[in-house]
Amino acid sequence: MSYQGPALDVPRFFADLPPAAEAAGFAVEKFGEVAGWPLLALKKGATDAHTPTIYLSSGIHGDEPAGPLALLQLLREKYFDDQHHWLICPVLNPGGLVANTRHNPGDIDLNRDYREPKSQETRQHFAFLQRECAGRRFALSILLHEDWESQGFYMYELNRTGQKLIGPAILAAVEPICGIDRSPEIEGMPAQDGLISRTLQDIGERPLWPEAIWLAMNHTDRNVTVEAPSAQELDRRVAAHCAAVRAAVVAAGI
């Protein structure tokens, strides 16, 4: 079994994204290219030491269209304010999104490629983040994902800030939209009411790193990876991701 739902219309998405980003006050930067598709970063806000940076990414798995569409929706709503520095990478695996497959066209799972990058996509993203964020910490990073095996929303949180977890507030915001996966174990890990709380001690030795681990090792003390249920309608998953982003920023208090 695998995801059988609607794919992202990638040409239309790339036609719609830049004008929506620019209308929302973002600069659009092409930091790479794979098989004729651009790798884009959207940037908005001051980069001084007093302005907190919030990083968002989506589309690292090609069978997860809700994340890119949620970011486009938030851009159209002009959600992203001027009180933060926003750094957004909306489509990290365009070839996979075209094919509606988890992996890239070279059959690499990009979200396991951040310890020693092998794919063109990850190498270019890795180099961009190292260049763009040298010496800078993100106040919060939010990674938008989906899970075709789950019937409800769940998430991972890695929090080294010394402050309380923000996961419960995110899940409370999402629950009315698509429900929560309350399984006591998700993806082989203990979970409580849809929240999997992680530490660097239990993940840093993994041989294959997802984007979240690399970010936690290098650029952020608070990372959340949110997983919408692919079994539900696409519009509902998009709405859930939008709600999760809004709730995460408020709960983080930045």
Buried (B, 14 or more C-beta within 10 A) or exposed (E): EEBEBEBBBBEEBBEBBBEBBEEBBBEBBEBBBBEEBBBBBBBBBEEEEEBBBBBBBBBBBBBBBBBBBBBBBBBBEEBBEEEBBBBBBBBBBBBBBBBBBBBBBBEBBBBBBBBEBEBBBBEBBBEBBEEBBEEBEBBBBBBBBBBBBBBBBBBBBBBEBEEEBBBBBBBBBBBEBBBBBBBEEBEEEEBEBBBBBBEEEEBEEEEEBBBBBBBBBBBBBBBBBBBBBBBBEBEBBBBBBBBBBBBBBEBBEB
